[in-house]
Amino acid sequence: MHPPLSGQIHPVFRQSGLYQLQSGAPVVASLAPSFVANYAGSDIAELRRALGQLGFYDAEETALGAYLLDYISYTDAQERGYYEMRVRMGYRRTAEEQAAIVTATSTEALPDLLRLTAKEGVVNRIAMRFTYFTADRSGVRDMVKQVQGEIEPGFTQPWQVNFYPDTDDAGIVEVVLREN
């Protein structure tokens, strides 16, 4: 517990998101994909509205940032009574790739989405945002392998499966059917 702020801003408070909210600077909340488990019946749009009422500029799932961003770097300096930070972000995805992310309720939709994508043959990859995972990573990989076996019997080059973020709590699964 920090001591009360008697007219001055405590350094720990200054660096926190709460101070940023009070400062009027745009602050984006980053949410784990599992947030829906804690807020039954809520989706990202509903949580965005609620966080907006608290002063946040926007809210997004951490998985989306992991999928879109290649790197984040920053420099910071303490100035007279405040901190200044410059953030630089490099993107690995285009706005079109972000818009093409398919949202599905659960990983049970994965086989049908893969069959449709492969059948159309227009794109070489599909990125899917799942609200609920009914299969773990190995289960997702098994589904992908099974569908590829249906579409490309005797395949030699397996489809690549990527999870974003690359942690236990992934929210976006990307399947690369073929390289460009």
SVG drawing of the C-alpha trace seen along z (x, -y; Angstrom):
<svg xmlns="http://www.w3.org/2000/svg" viewBox="-25 -20 41 61">
<polyline fill="none" stroke="black" stroke-width="0.4" points="0.0,0.0 1.4,-3.4 1.0,-6.5 -1.7,-9.0 -0.8,-11.5 -0.6,-14.8 -0.7,-17.2 2.2,-15.4 2.1,-12.5 3.9,-9.5 6.5,-8.0 4.8,-4.6 1.4,-6.1 2.9,-8.3 4.0,-5.2 0.7,-3.4 -2.1,-3.2 -4.4,-5.0 -2.3,-8.1 -2.3,-7.9 -6.1,-7.7 -6.3,-10.8 -3.8,-12.6 -6.1,-12.5 -3.5,-10.5 -5.1,-7.8 -4.7,-4.4 -5.6,-1.1 -6.5,1.8 -5.0,5.2 -7.2,8.1 -6.3,11.8 -8.6,13.8 -10.0,15.6 -11.7,12.5 -15.0,13.9 -14.7,16.6 -14.8,13.9 -17.6,11.8 -20.2,14.3 -22.2,13.2 -19.8,10.4 -17.9,9.9 -15.0,7.5 -17.4,4.8 -19.3,4.8 -16.1,4.7 -14.8,1.9 -17.9,-0.2 -17.5,0.5 -13.8,-0.4 -14.5,-3.5 -16.8,-4.7 -13.9,-4.2 -11.8,-6.5 -9.9,-4.0 -9.4,-5.1 -9.9,-1.5 -9.5,2.1 -8.3,5.1 -7.3,8.6 -3.7,9.3 -3.7,12.0 -4.4,9.4 -1.3,7.4 0.8,10.6 -0.5,11.4 0.0,7.9 3.2,6.6 6.7,7.7 8.5,5.6 8.0,2.9 10.9,0.7 10.9,-2.4 13.2,-5.0 12.3,-6.9 13.6,-9.8 12.7,-11.5 12.0,-15.1 11.1,-17.8 8.5,-16.1 7.3,-13.7 8.5,-10.8 8.6,-10.9 8.4,-7.7 8.7,-7.2 7.3,-4.0 8.1,-2.5 6.1,0.4 6.9,2.5 4.1,4.4 4.3,7.8 0.7,7.7 -1.1,5.3 -4.5,3.7 -6.0,6.1 -4.6,9.1 -6.0,7.7 -9.4,7.3 -9.3,10.8 -9.1,12.4 -12.1,14.8 -13.8,14.8 -15.4,18.1 -17.0,19.1 -14.8,22.2 -12.1,24.3 -14.8,26.8 -15.3,24.5 -11.6,25.0 -12.0,28.0 -14.8,26.4 -13.0,23.1 -9.9,24.9 -11.8,26.9 -13.5,23.8 -10.2,21.9 -8.4,24.7 -11.4,25.3 -11.5,21.7 -7.8,21.6 -7.7,17.8 -5.6,17.2 -2.5,19.1 -3.2,18.6 -6.1,18.1 -6.0,16.4 -8.8,17.3 -9.8,15.7 -11.5,18.1 -13.6,17.1 -13.4,20.5 -10.8,23.2 -12.3,26.8 -9.0,28.2 -5.4,27.6 -2.5,26.8 -1.9,30.4 -5.6,30.9 -5.6,27.9 -2.6,29.3 -4.3,32.7 -7.4,31.1 -5.2,29.2 -3.3,32.4 -6.6,34.4 -8.1,31.8 -4.9,31.5 -5.0,35.3 -8.6,35.1 -7.7,32.3 -4.1,33.4 -3.9,37.2 -0.2,38.3 0.9,34.7 4.6,34.2 4.7,30.5 2.5,30.1 0.5,26.9 2.2,24.6 0.2,23.7 1.1,20.6 -0.5,19.5 -0.8,15.8 0.4,15.0 2.8,17.9 1.7,18.8 -0.8,21.1 -3.6,18.5 -3.6,18.1 -6.5,16.3 -5.5,16.3 -4.6,19.4 -3.0,18.9 -2.7,21.8 -0.3,21.3 -1.5,23.7 1.3,22.8 4.0,20.2 3.7,17.3"/>
</svg>
